């Protein structure tokens, strides 16, 4: 039941946090009234949002895909290298050096994922739907109809993917999710606070991500969401089930307690796990269990 709080109190929590953040952000953009456009088909709007779900354009990439990159079937973020012969579409283009790795999806050649060597691991920053950074998704009739502006700061090290996801509303950091991913399980920590720090450099961001991982390993993150204030933390733990044409993130708590399956459902293509990264946004909303059908 405690995970249902994420769905039931999401709007109230976010509205409360946004109000607090707007008071503390002197340079925040002024409020404006958004015109909510109700789509004729929720499914069409979701598919449209997923089609546009791409990271930022990188026009400064100084390389040629066909001559300067190698082709692989996928990119393994746990081993941080291209893997497999590119026999199926889509596949990936990879250019690797000692301190940087460029990865391009053959199905979205205008976009690149750039991994930079930082310490013992690799750092990657991706931005999604930043054209919506001035919008307020709280005002949307269905929040899922308008996936908000968000960034992912990701650190790959020790056969794990660490992700810090930041959502934005009206140009203000709105709320955050922290992920610890392996090939067999995913941990998601949702922070419902009234303020979020922004970091001045990639190094500072990596330091924060590693601090969050350490806090989790020490057992510092426990469910403590306050229903009145909308502040606190919710921790969700999933095991990954591999199907022939899908992945399922199965909520461990339900399975261990009463044997029921609450899960997130992801279609699988020739890109493998890399094809459903980052976060959980690329799931098929209509094949998820009811608890997660429209939940962030």
QUIBEL-V531942 format. One record per residue. N is the residue number from 0. RES is the residue in one small letter. SS is DSSP state (helix for helix, strand for strand, loop for the rest). PHI is phi in whole degrees, 0 to 359 (* if undefined). NEAR is the number of other ideal C-beta (glycine too) atoms within 12 Angstrom. Layout:
n:N res:RES ss:SS phi:PHI near:NEAR
n:N res:RES ss:SS phi:PHI near:NEAR
//
This chain:
n:0 res:x ss:loop phi:* near:18
n:1 res:x ss:loop phi:295 near:25
n:2 res:x ss:loop phi:285 near:31
n:3 res:x ss:helix phi:292 near:23
n:4 res:x ss:helix phi:302 near:26
n:5 res:x ss:helix phi:304 near:35
n:6 res:x ss:helix phi:281 near:27
n:7 res:x ss:helix phi:291 near:19
n:8 res:x ss:loop phi:250 near:27
n:9 res:x ss:helix phi:302 near:31
n:10 res:x ss:helix phi:297 near:28
n:11 res:x ss:helix phi:295 near:23
n:12 res:x ss:helix phi:297 near:35
n:13 res:x ss:helix phi:293 near:37
n:14 res:x ss:helix phi:297 near:26
n:15 res:x ss:helix phi:296 near:27
n:16 res:x ss:helix phi:294 near:36
n:17 res:x ss:helix phi:297 near:37
n:18 res:x ss:helix phi:297 near:25
n:19 res:x ss:helix phi:295 near:25
n:20 res:x ss:helix phi:294 near:32
n:21 res:x ss:helix phi:294 near:26
n:22 res:x ss:helix phi:289 near:15
n:23 res:x ss:helix phi:270 near:18
n:24 res:x ss:loop phi:262 near:25
n:25 res:x ss:loop phi:294 near:9
n:26 res:x ss:loop phi:263 near:12
n:27 res:x ss:loop phi:295 near:24
n:28 res:x ss:loop phi:292 near:18
n:29 res:x ss:loop phi:294 near:13
n:30 res:x ss:loop phi:292 near:20
n:31 res:x ss:loop phi:215 near:14
n:32 res:x ss:loop phi:273 near:10
n:33 res:x ss:loop phi:276 near:19
n:34 res:x ss:loop phi:271 near:12
n:35 res:x ss:loop phi:274 near:17
n:36 res:x ss:loop phi:256 near:14
n:37 res:x ss:loop phi:275 near:14
n:38 res:x ss:loop phi:285 near:19
n:39 res:x ss:loop phi:285 near:10
n:40 res:x ss:loop phi:218 near:13
n:41 res:x ss:helix phi:299 near:22
n:42 res:x ss:helix phi:296 near:20
n:43 res:x ss:helix phi:299 near:15
n:44 res:x ss:helix phi:292 near:25
n:45 res:x ss:helix phi:293 near:29
n:46 res:x ss:helix phi:297 near:21
n:47 res:x ss:helix phi:295 near:19
n:48 res:x ss:helix phi:295 near:29
n:49 res:x ss:helix phi:292 near:25
n:50 res:x ss:helix phi:297 near:15
n:51 res:x ss:loop phi:272 near:21
n:52 res:x ss:loop phi:284 near:31
n:53 res:x ss:loop phi:224 near:28
n:54 res:x ss:loop phi:288 near:30
n:55 res:x ss:loop phi:297 near:26
n:56 res:x ss:strand phi:288 near:18
n:57 res:x ss:loop phi:240 near:23
n:58 res:x ss:loop phi:291 near:9
n:59 res:x ss:loop phi:272 near:10
n:60 res:x ss:loop phi:298 near:23
n:61 res:x ss:loop phi:269 near:13
n:62 res:x ss:loop phi:233 near:23
n:63 res:x ss:loop phi:257 near:13
n:64 res:x ss:helix phi:302 near:25
n:65 res:x ss:helix phi:281 near:13
n:66 res:x ss:helix phi:252 near:10
n:67 res:x ss:helix phi:252 near:17
n:68 res:x ss:loop phi:241 near:28
n:69 res:x ss:strand phi:255 near:26
n:70 res:x ss:strand phi:261 near:28
n:71 res:x ss:strand phi:225 near:32
n:72 res:x ss:loop phi:290 near:27
n:73 res:x ss:strand phi:207 near:35
n:74 res:x ss:strand phi:242 near:43
n:75 res:x ss:strand phi:270 near:28
n:76 res:x ss:loop phi:283 near:39
n:77 res:x ss:loop phi:279 near:25
n:78 res:x ss:loop phi:265 near:23
n:79 res:x ss:loop phi:55 near:31
n:80 res:x ss:strand phi:195 near:22
n:81 res:x ss:strand phi:288 near:30
n:82 res:x ss:strand phi:220 near:25
n:83 res:x ss:loop phi:86 near:22
n:84 res:x ss:loop phi:282 near:14
n:85 res:x ss:loop phi:286 near:23
n:86 res:x ss:loop phi:254 near:13
n:87 res:x ss:loop phi:240 near:20
n:88 res:x ss:loop phi:254 near:16
n:89 res:x ss:loop phi:278 near:25
n:90 res:x ss:loop phi:225 near:33
n:91 res:x ss:strand phi:233 near:42
n:92 res:x ss:strand phi:259 near:34
n:93 res:x ss:strand phi:228 near:36
n:94 res:x ss:strand phi:235 near:29
n:95 res:x ss:strand phi:241 near:26
n:96 res:x ss:loop phi:226 near:16
n:97 res:x ss:loop phi:295 near:8
n:98 res:x ss:loop phi:238 near:14
n:99 res:x ss:strand phi:207 near:23
n:100 res:x ss:strand phi:224 near:34
n:101 res:x ss:strand phi:256 near:32
n:102 res:x ss:strand phi:230 near:45
n:103 res:x ss:strand phi:231 near:37
n:104 res:x ss:strand phi:284 near:34
n:105 res:x ss:loop phi:296 near:29
n:106 res:x ss:loop phi:267 near:19
n:107 res:x ss:loop phi:208 near:25
n:108 res:x ss:loop phi:289 near:21
n:109 res:x ss:loop phi:281 near:16
n:110 res:x ss:strand phi:241 near:27
n:111 res:x ss:loop phi:230 near:33
n:112 res:x ss:strand phi:250 near:37
n:113 res:x ss:strand phi:250 near:31
n:114 res:x ss:strand phi:256 near:34
n:115 res:x ss:strand phi:245 near:28
n:116 res:x ss:strand phi:292 near:23
n:117 res:x ss:strand phi:225 near:27
n:118 res:x ss:loop phi:65 near:19
n:119 res:x ss:loop phi:268 near:15
n:120 res:x ss:strand phi:224 near:28
n:121 res:x ss:strand phi:234 near:38
n:122 res:x ss:strand phi:250 near:39
n:123 res:x ss:strand phi:221 near:41
n:124 res:x ss:strand phi:243 near:33
n:125 res:x ss:strand phi:237 near:32
n:126 res:x ss:strand phi:237 near:30
n:127 res:x ss:strand phi:231 near:32
n:128 res:x ss:loop phi:49 near:29
n:129 res:x ss:helix phi:289 near:25
n:130 res:x ss:helix phi:293 near:19
n:131 res:x ss:helix phi:254 near:28
n:132 res:x ss:loop phi:295 near:26
n:133 res:x ss:loop phi:273 near:21
n:134 res:x ss:loop phi:276 near:34
n:135 res:x ss:loop phi:241 near:35
n:136 res:x ss:helix phi:294 near:35
n:137 res:x ss:helix phi:299 near:31
n:138 res:x ss:helix phi:278 near:24
n:139 res:x ss:loop phi:288 near:28
n:140 res:x ss:loop phi:301 near:19
n:141 res:x ss:loop phi:237 near:26
n:142 res:x ss:helix phi:302 near:31
n:143 res:x ss:helix phi:291 near:31
n:144 res:x ss:helix phi:292 near:29
n:145 res:x ss:loop phi:227 near:33
n:146 res:x ss:loop phi:304 near:37
n:147 res:x ss:loop phi:283 near:40
n:148 res:x ss:loop phi:296 near:30
n:149 res:x ss:strand phi:202 near:38
n:150 res:x ss:strand phi:235 near:32
n:151 res:x ss:strand phi:238 near:37
n:152 res:x ss:strand phi:254 near:39
n:153 res:x ss:strand phi:234 near:40
n:154 res:x ss:strand phi:228 near:40
n:155 res:x ss:strand phi:254 near:38
n:156 res:x ss:strand phi:195 near:28
n:157 res:x ss:loop phi:60 near:20
n:158 res:x ss:loop phi:59 near:18
n:159 res:x ss:strand phi:225 near:30
n:160 res:x ss:strand phi:247 near:41
n:161 res:x ss:strand phi:252 near:43
n:162 res:x ss:strand phi:231 near:37
n:163 res:x ss:strand phi:245 near:43
n:164 res:x ss:strand phi:259 near:40
n:165 res:x ss:strand phi:240 near:37
n:166 res:x ss:strand phi:267 near:44
n:167 res:x ss:strand phi:238 near:36
n:168 res:x ss:strand phi:222 near:38
n:169 res:x ss:loop phi:51 near:33
n:170 res:x ss:loop phi:69 near:26
n:171 res:x ss:strand phi:249 near:37
n:172 res:x ss:strand phi:305 near:34
n:173 res:x ss:strand phi:261 near:43
n:174 res:x ss:strand phi:200 near:41
n:175 res:x ss:strand phi:227 near:37
n:176 res:x ss:strand phi:235 near:37
n:177 res:x ss:strand phi:241 near:40
n:178 res:x ss:strand phi:244 near:37
n:179 res:x ss:strand phi:239 near:35
n:180 res:x ss:strand phi:242 near:39
n:181 res:x ss:loop phi:234 near:22
n:182 res:x ss:loop phi:284 near:20
n:183 res:x ss:loop phi:242 near:21
n:184 res:x ss:strand phi:208 near:21
n:185 res:x ss:strand phi:224 near:39
n:186 res:x ss:strand phi:250 near:33
n:187 res:x ss:strand phi:235 near:37
n:188 res:x ss:strand phi:247 near:36
n:189 res:x ss:strand phi:261 near:38
n:190 res:x ss:strand phi:258 near:36
n:191 res:x ss:strand phi:249 near:38
n:192 res:x ss:loop phi:241 near:29
n:193 res:x ss:loop phi:253 near:28
n:194 res:x ss:loop phi:201 near:22
n:195 res:x ss:loop phi:222 near:29
n:196 res:x ss:loop phi:280 near:20
n:197 res:x ss:loop phi:250 near:21
n:198 res:x ss:loop phi:251 near:21
n:199 res:x ss:loop phi:279 near:10
n:200 res:x ss:loop phi:208 near:15
n:201 res:x ss:helix phi:299 near:25
n:202 res:x ss:helix phi:297 near:19
n:203 res:x ss:helix phi:295 near:18
n:204 res:x ss:helix phi:294 near:30
n:205 res:x ss:helix phi:300 near:30
n:206 res:x ss:helix phi:301 near:23
n:207 res:x ss:helix phi:295 near:28
n:208 res:x ss:helix phi:300 near:40
n:209 res:x ss:helix phi:293 near:28
n:210 res:x ss:helix phi:295 near:22
n:211 res:x ss:helix phi:296 near:33
n:212 res:x ss:helix phi:298 near:29
n:213 res:x ss:helix phi:296 near:17
n:214 res:x ss:helix phi:298 near:21
n:215 res:x ss:helix phi:296 near:25
n:216 res:x ss:helix phi:297 near:17
n:217 res:x ss:loop phi:276 near:11
n:218 res:x ss:loop phi:79 near:9
n:219 res:x ss:loop phi:283 near:16
n:220 res:x ss:loop phi:263 near:27
n:221 res:x ss:loop phi:227 near:15
n:222 res:x ss:loop phi:298 near:21
n:223 res:x ss:loop phi:209 near:20
n:224 res:x ss:loop phi:294 near:31
n:225 res:x ss:loop phi:271 near:19
n:226 res:x ss:loop phi:293 near:20
n:227 res:x ss:loop phi:282 near:11
n:228 res:x ss:loop phi:270 near:19
n:229 res:x ss:loop phi:75 near:30
n:230 res:x ss:loop phi:249 near:24
n:231 res:x ss:strand phi:139 near:28
n:232 res:x ss:strand phi:225 near:30
n:233 res:x ss:strand phi:234 near:39
n:234 res:x ss:strand phi:250 near:34
n:235 res:x ss:strand phi:237 near:39
n:236 res:x ss:strand phi:238 near:29
n:237 res:x ss:strand phi:236 near:37
n:238 res:x ss:strand phi:257 near:27
n:239 res:x ss:strand phi:263 near:29
n:240 res:x ss:strand phi:254 near:24
n:241 res:x ss:strand phi:261 near:18
n:242 res:x ss:loop phi:253 near:16
n:243 res:x ss:loop phi:296 near:10
n:244 res:x ss:loop phi:229 near:16
n:245 res:x ss:strand phi:203 near:26
n:246 res:x ss:strand phi:239 near:36
n:247 res:x ss:strand phi:238 near:31
n:248 res:x ss:strand phi:263 near:40
n:249 res:x ss:strand phi:264 near:33
n:250 res:x ss:strand phi:296 near:39
n:251 res:x ss:helix phi:294 near:26
n:252 res:x ss:helix phi:303 near:26
n:253 res:x ss:helix phi:297 near:26
n:254 res:x ss:helix phi:296 near:20
n:255 res:x ss:helix phi:284 near:15
n:256 res:x ss:helix phi:276 near:14
n:257 res:x ss:loop phi:229 near:11
n:258 res:x ss:loop phi:82 near:12
n:259 res:x ss:loop phi:281 near:18
n:260 res:x ss:loop phi:249 near:25
n:261 res:x ss:loop phi:251 near:34
n:262 res:x ss:strand phi:209 near:35
n:263 res:x ss:strand phi:258 near:38
n:264 res:x ss:strand phi:244 near:30
n:265 res:x ss:strand phi:238 near:36
n:266 res:x ss:strand phi:295 near:25
n:267 res:x ss:loop phi:254 near:26
n:268 res:x ss:loop phi:233 near:25
n:269 res:x ss:loop phi:289 near:26
n:270 res:x ss:loop phi:273 near:35
n:271 res:x ss:helix phi:64 near:31
n:272 res:x ss:helix phi:299 near:30
n:273 res:x ss:helix phi:299 near:41
n:274 res:x ss:helix phi:289 near:32
n:275 res:x ss:helix phi:248 near:32
n:276 res:x ss:loop phi:267 near:36
n:277 res:x ss:loop phi:269 near:38
n:278 res:x ss:loop phi:59 near:35
n:279 res:x ss:loop phi:228 near:36
n:280 res:x ss:loop phi:289 near:33
n:281 res:x ss:loop phi:269 near:32
n:282 res:x ss:loop phi:287 near:34
n:283 res:x ss:loop phi:270 near:27
n:284 res:x ss:loop phi:301 near:31
n:285 res:x ss:loop phi:273 near:20
n:286 res:x ss:loop phi:247 near:22
n:287 res:x ss:loop phi:286 near:32
n:288 res:x ss:loop phi:295 near:28
n:289 res:x ss:helix phi:303 near:19
n:290 res:x ss:helix phi:301 near:26
n:291 res:x ss:helix phi:254 near:33
n:292 res:x ss:loop phi:303 near:24
n:293 res:x ss:loop phi:236 near:28
n:294 res:x ss:loop phi:271 near:32
n:295 res:x ss:loop phi:277 near:36
//
